[in-house]
């Protein structure tokens, strides 16, 4: 008799576990994992993908500086957070989604490079294009076009 009670108890525990796991998987299936940006990984990714003409003129420090300026722009327009915080009310949103204006970001970073004596504007644009590829790869940006407004 004790074996029967133990077997029924074990079956109930396993059933509850399967149901709990199924519910958690179902909920997580519809959630987007947060994108974590790591500057050192981004610098390496970007530097490895730059054309040879650009890498002959700039250093890793230049790449890191430009990426920092790009991140500053994202933070200034409300499209970046620190330490896992949710985005607040981004300055640029379409249909409830935060949308990055890559042309405005490029213009702002090129202007900063010119004002602070940074890399050549062509080099900055190459760095930012590789940066956008990195952001897309880690899931921080969508690979597709933003929805029409």
C-alpha positions in Angstrom: 0.0 0.0 0.0 2.8 2.4 0.8 4.3 1.8 -2.6 1.0 2.8 -4.3 0.9 6.0 -2.3 4.5 6.8 -3.1 3.9 6.0 -6.8 0.9 8.3 -7.0 2.8 11.0 -5.1 5.7 10.7 -7.5 3.4 10.8 -10.5 1.7 14.0 -9.1 5.1 15.7 -8.6 6.3 14.8 -12.1 2.9 16.1 -13.6 3.2 19.3 -11.7 6.8 19.8 -12.8 5.9 19.2 -16.5 3.0 21.6 -16.3 5.1 24.3 -14.6 7.9 23.9 -17.2 5.4 24.0 -20.0 3.8 27.2 -18.7 7.3 28.9 -18.2 8.4 27.9 -21.7 5.1 29.2 -23.2 5.6 32.5 -21.5 9.2 32.9 -22.4 8.6 31.9 -26.0 6.9 35.3 -26.5 9.4 37.4 -24.7 12.5 38.9 -26.3 15.7 38.3 -24.5 17.4 41.5 -23.5 20.4 42.5 -25.6 23.6 43.1 -23.7 26.2 45.3 -25.3 29.8 44.7 -24.4 32.1 47.4 -25.6 35.2 45.2 -25.7 33.4 42.6 -27.9 31.9 45.4 -30.1 35.4 46.9 -30.6 36.8 43.5 -31.6 33.8 42.7 -33.9 33.9 46.1 -35.6 37.7 46.2 -36.0 37.7 42.7 -37.6 35.1 43.9 -40.2 36.6 47.2 -41.3 38.2 47.5 -44.7 42.0 47.4 -44.9 42.1 51.0 -46.0 40.4 52.1 -42.7 42.4 49.9 -40.4 45.6 51.3 -41.9 44.5 54.8 -40.6 42.9 54.1 -37.3 43.6 52.2 -34.0 41.5 50.2 -31.6 41.3 53.2 -29.4 39.8 55.2 -32.3 37.2 52.5 -32.8 36.4 52.5 -29.1 36.1 56.2 -29.1 33.7 56.3 -32.0 31.6 53.5 -30.6 31.4 55.4 -27.3 30.2 58.5 -29.1 27.6 56.3 -30.9 26.4 54.9 -27.5 26.3 58.5 -26.1 23.9 59.4 -29.0 21.7 56.4 -28.3 21.5 57.4 -24.6 20.8 61.0 -25.4 17.7 60.1 -27.5 16.4 57.6 -25.0 17.3 54.4 -26.9 19.8 52.9 -24.5 19.7 52.0 -20.8 22.2 50.8 -18.2 22.1 47.8 -16.0 19.1 46.0 -17.4 16.6 48.9 -17.1 13.6 49.0 -19.4 13.5 51.7 -22.0 11.5 54.6 -20.7 9.6 56.6 -23.3 12.1 56.9 -26.2 12.2 60.1 -28.1 11.6 58.2 -31.4 8.9 55.6 -31.5 6.8 54.1 -34.2 3.8 51.9 -33.3 5.1 51.6 -29.7 8.5 50.4 -30.9 11.7 52.3 -30.3 13.2 53.3 -33.6 16.8 54.4 -34.2 17.4 57.0 -36.9 20.7 55.7 -38.2 21.2 58.8 -40.4 20.8 61.2 -37.5 23.2 59.0 -35.4 25.8 59.0 -38.1 25.5 62.8 -38.6 25.9 63.3 -34.8 28.9 61.1 -34.5 30.6 62.5 -37.6 30.0 66.0 -36.2 31.5 65.0 -32.9 34.5 63.5 -34.6 35.1 66.7 -36.6 34.7 68.9 -33.5 36.9 66.7 -31.2 39.6 65.9 -33.8 38.6 62.2 -34.1 39.0 59.9 -37.1 38.2 61.0 -40.7 34.4 61.1 -41.4 34.7 58.2 -43.9 36.4 56.1 -41.3 33.6 57.0 -38.8 30.9 55.9 -41.3 32.7 52.6 -41.8 32.9 52.1 -38.1 29.2 52.9 -37.6 28.1 50.5 -40.4 30.0 47.7 -38.7 28.6 48.8 -35.3 25.0 48.5 -36.7 25.9 45.0 -38.0 27.0 44.1 -34.4 23.9 45.6 -32.8 21.8 43.6 -35.3 23.7 40.4 -34.5 23.2 40.7 -30.7 19.5 41.5 -31.2 19.6 45.1 -30.2 18.4 46.3 -33.6 16.0 44.7 -35.9 17.4 43.5 -39.2 14.3 44.6 -41.1 12.9 48.0 -41.9 11.0 49.9 -39.3 7.2 49.9 -39.7 5.8 52.7 -41.8 4.3 55.5 -39.9 
